Amino acid sequence: MMTVIRYVKFVIKLLLFIILLPFFLLWAYVRYRIFKFALIKAMKKANMPKNYAKKLAREMSISSFLNRK
């Protein structure tokens, strides 16, 4: 009986993961875009030329976004 309950729980969790994964990825993408936009805006406010700011923002990796506090 316990094995059946564990199997059902596993299947439900797996289905929830499959259903929620696209929404999580979309949320993460939007957050990353907001981060890059704010970074470029701050660099322009600090009198950095717009093309340099965009170039520097392109070089930022996803790990720098994830390591923010």
NUGURO-746424 format. One record per residue: residue in one letter; x, y negated, z of N, C-alpha, C in turn. Coordinates in steps of 0.2 Angstrom, whole numbers, padded with zeros to 4 digits, always signed. Example, Ala and Ser with C-alpha at 12.3 -4.5 7.8 and 13.67 -1.06 7.14 Angstrom:
<sites>
a+0066+0028+0039+0062+0022+0039+0066+0016+0039;s+0064+0011+0035+0068+0005+0036+0064+0000+0039;
</sites>
This chain:
<sites>
m+0004+0006+0000+0000+0000+0000+0004-0006+0000;m+0010-0006+0004+0014-0012+0004+0018-0013-0002;t+0019-0008-0006+0023-0009-0012+0018-0012-0017;v+0012-0011-0017+0007-0014-0022+0006-0021-0020;i+0006-0023-0014+0005-0030-0012+0011-0034-0014;r+0017-0031-0013+0023-0034-0015+0024-0035-0023;y+0021-0030-0026+0021-0030-0034+0016-0036-0036;v+0011-0036-0033+0006-0041-0034+0009-0048-0033;k+0012-0049-0027+0015-0056-0025+0020-0057-0031;f+0024-0053-0033+0029-0054-0037+0026-0056-0044;v+0021-0053-0046+0018-0055-0053+0015-0062-0052;i+0012-0063-0047+0009-0070-0046+0014-0075-0046;k+0020-0074-0042+0025-0079-0042+0028-0080-0049;l+0029-0074-0053+0032-0074-0060+0027-0078-0064;l+0021-0077-0064+0016-0081-0068+0016-0088-0066;l+0017-0090-0060+0017-0097-0058+0023-0100-0061;f+0029-0097-0060+0035-0099-0063+0035-0101-0070;i+0032-0096-0074+0031-0097-0081+0026-0103-0083;i+0021-0104-0079+0017-0109-0080+0019-0116-0078;l+0023-0116-0073+0026-0123-0070+0032-0125-0073;l+0036-0120-0076+0042-0122-0079+0042-0127-0084;p+0038-0127-0089+0038-0133-0094+0036-0140-0090;f+0032-0140-0085+0031-0146-0082+0037-0149-0078;f+0040-0144-0075+0047-0146-0071+0052-0148-0076;l+0053-0145-0082+0058-0147-0087+0056-0154-0089;l+0049-0156-0091+0047-0162-0093+0049-0167-0088;w+0047-0166-0081+0048-0171-0076+0056-0172-0075;a+0060-0167-0076+0067-0168-0075+0070-0172-0081;y+0067-0171-0087+0069-0175-0093+0067-0182-0092;v+0061-0184-0090+0059-0191-0089+0063-0194-0083;r+0065-0190-0078+0069-0193-0073+0076-0195-0075;y+0079-0191-0080+0085-0192-0083+0085-0198-0087;r+0080-0199-0091+0079-0204-0095+0079-0211-0091;i+0075-0211-0086+0074-0217-0081+0081-0218-0078;f+0085-0213-0076+0092-0214-0074+0096-0218-0079;k+0096-0215-0085+0100-0218-0090+0098-0225-0092;f+0092-0227-0092+0089-0233-0093+0091-0238-0088;a+0091-0236-0081+0093-0240-0076+0100-0241-0076;l+0104-0237-0078+0111-0237-0078+0113-0242-0083;i+0110-0242-0089+0112-0247-0095+0109-0254-0093;k+0104-0254-0090+0101-0261-0087+0106-0264-0082;a+0108-0260-0078+0113-0263-0072+0120-0265-0075;m+0122-0261-0080+0128-0263-0084+0127-0269-0088;k+0122-0270-0091+0121-0276-0095+0120-0282-0090;k+0117-0281-0084+0116-0286-0079+0123-0288-0076;a+0128-0284-0077+0135-0285-0074+0139-0288-0080;n+0136-0290-0085+0139-0293-0091+0143-0289-0095;m+0142-0282-0095+0145-0278-0100+0141-0278-0107;p+0145-0278-0112+0141-0278-0119+0137-0272-0119;k+0131-0273-0123+0126-0268-0123+0128-0262-0127;n+0132-0263-0132+0135-0257-0136+0140-0253-0131;y+0144-0256-0127+0148-0252-0123+0144-0249-0117;a+0139-0252-0115+0135-0249-0109+0131-0243-0112;k+0129-0243-0118+0126-0237-0121+0131-0232-0122;k+0137-0233-0124+0142-0228-0126+0144-0225-0119;l+0144-0229-0114+0146-0226-0107+0141-0222-0105;a+0134-0224-0106+0129-0220-0103+0128-0213-0107;r+0130-0213-0113+0130-0207-0117+0135-0202-0114;e+0141-0205-0112+0146-0200-0109+0144-0198-0102;m+0139-0200-0099+0137-0198-0092+0134-0191-0093;s+0136-0186-0089+0134-0179-0090+0128-0178-0085;i+0124-0173-0086+0119-0171-0082+0121-0170-0075;s+0127-0168-0074+0129-0166-0067+0130-0173-0063;s+0132-0178-0066+0132-0184-0062+0125-0187-0060;f+0120-0185-0064+0113-0187-0062+0111-0182-0057;l+0112-0176-0057+0110-0171-0051+0114-0172-0045;n+0120-0175-0045+0124-0176-0039+0122-0183-0035;r+0117-0187-0038+0116-0193-0035+0113-0192-0028;k+0113-0197-0024+0110-0196-0017+0106-0202-0016;
</sites>
